[in-house]
Amino acid sequence: MSDDNKPVLKVGVAGLGTVGGGVIKILRDNAALLTQRSGRAMAVTAVSARNRRVDRGFSFDGLTWHDDPVDLAADPNVDVVVELIGGSDGPALLLAQAALKEGKPFVTANKALIARHGEALSALAVEQDAPLRFEAAVAGGIPIIKALSEGLSANTIDRVYAILNGTCNYILSVMEETGAPFEDILADAQKLGYAEADPTFDVDGIDTAHKLAILSSVAFGASLNMDAMFTEGIRHITPHDITFAGELGYKIKLMGVSTLIDDGVMQRVHPCLVSLETAIAHVNGVNNVVVAEGDPIGQTVYQGPGAGEGPTASAVVADLCDVARGATSPILPPPADVPSTYLGMDGHEARYYVRLTVADEPGVMAAITAALRDEDLSIESLIQRSHAAGEPASVLLVTHETNEMKIRRSMERIGGLDVMAAAPVFIRIENL
Ligand SMILES: NC(=O)c1ccc[n+]([C@@H]2O[C@H](COP(=O)([O-])OP(=O)(O)OC[C@H]3O[C@@H](n4cnc5c(N)ncnc54)[C@H](OP(=O)(O)O)[C@@H]3O)[C@@H](O)[C@H]2O)c1
């Protein structure tokens, strides 16, 4: 029920692109429902974007236009500032700082901003007693920040793992369906609007790393530290690896994995082989999934659309509802409660998938097994794929559990053998 005594919550929106446009649409189309849910009416009163003359499919009548988004912070007709511009610095950061300094609630979908500056912004928000909300920054429409910070607040969380980048999940899914190489599927994804013109953030794992850092902070109270994170993308994954992984009973997924360890939190982003028997293996296309494991609850799984206008705007508007209800509490913990510990990957313990491309010559297997034996690497299974006479052959290995230092050393040694027709490839098998 709306409380007629509560004044309308006046919303200023910076950025009127995919997400900003979606937010304005939901606030207008679902106004009655949102008033009922949050107990207070909300209305957009002011906006900012780069180009005022673009037709955005809604009227600017009655809205104040600001050429400079930072001016939304001081606009007396704005109670809450929503930032949907993007970028970790520049106008997004200036607007966040200005809004919180004014004591105004600040809502954003910007993972880069929160991953890089979340601790300082959170400290400012606490000092000013102004809410800072970023549900849409991680996993789009999945309300994972709320689930971790509220729904699971009784639990000690000890591991969170997730597929957080829809672009990479889409590319890997289509590579599996079509057998086409990474570059071709990336080019198609760019044409379809599923990948940016500059895909670096997505395919090199940086976007996943930003989101994982935020999840670690919310789940474990870990300090937000992008330098304390191992990050590897999917450019080196081939359709052969996807096919071979399938034959061995696995899918290849780009995952973010964050684990509570003795002296902090270990965070890593890289492609993983995940068993076909896990739910996460079957999350395909642009969807996201987050698995949180805690005590006493055990395992919980959250799945849904990780990006796009509707899902992301849904999460932004949910934050606005929280603000309308009077939310104040900080979501990010005070800095450095639990250190994010970068241990490197040398000590990482796992089973490994290895693909070797070798010349069709006698003595090849003997040379490879000698190199593996010298590094004390024991092999769970070894398959040599049939091939045309004289053509290079693929040798697939799955190791027993070992550590990454041994894998790297043996791959270096094997890579130097004359019989190798291409550099060895290894992918970590995730024990889920
Ligand atoms: N798209 C998604 O699926 C998705 C999902 C989760 C999170 N996010 C996050 O949501 C945020 C917005 O993403 P988006 O996809 O909506 O981006 P977008 O479509 O590119 O829109 C960006 C908007 O920001 C405006 N803008 C850019 N620079 C500006 C400046 N200096 N001053 C004022 N306005 C400026 C642009 O103005 P013009 O329109 O005039 O150019 C545009 O309206 C980003 O942080 C992104 O990471 C997006």
The ligand as an ORCA input file, in Angstrom:
! r2SCAN-3c Opt
* xyz 0 1
  N      23.763     -3.421    -21.341
  C      23.732     -4.400    -20.438
  O      23.215     -5.494    -20.696
  C      24.315     -4.190    -19.077
  C      24.238     -5.217    -18.126
  C      24.730     -5.022    -16.831
  C      25.337     -3.829    -16.539
  N      25.444     -2.854    -17.490
  C      26.086     -1.602    -17.117
  O      25.156     -0.545    -17.248
  C      25.839      0.652    -17.605
  C      25.190      1.219    -18.873
  O      25.298      0.264    -19.915
  P      24.464      0.417    -21.274
  O      24.597     -0.898    -21.958
  O      23.139      0.970    -21.015
  O      25.377      1.480    -22.051
  P      24.980      2.318    -23.342
  O      23.820      1.725    -24.053
  O      26.244      2.536    -24.100
  O      24.497      3.725    -22.730
  C      25.398      4.602    -22.122
  C      24.681      5.916    -21.931
  O      25.576      6.793    -21.258
  C      25.540      8.063    -21.919
  N      26.826      8.702    -21.732
  C      28.050      8.312    -22.145
  N      28.978      9.196    -21.778
  C      28.326     10.180    -21.152
  C      28.720     11.407    -20.557
  N      30.003     11.784    -20.534
  N      27.765     12.184    -20.008
  C      26.469     11.820    -20.010
  N      26.031     10.672    -20.550
  C      26.954      9.871    -21.112
  C      25.267      7.743    -23.376
  O      24.728      8.896    -23.993
  P      24.244      8.930    -25.530
  O      23.076      7.964    -25.583
  O      23.828     10.298    -25.778
  O      25.413      8.458    -26.313
  C      24.260      6.601    -23.234
  O      22.975      7.095    -23.115
  C      27.302      0.254    -17.742
  O      27.984      0.490    -16.543
  C      27.256     -1.230    -18.014
  O      28.425     -1.915    -17.606
  C      24.935     -2.998    -18.742
*
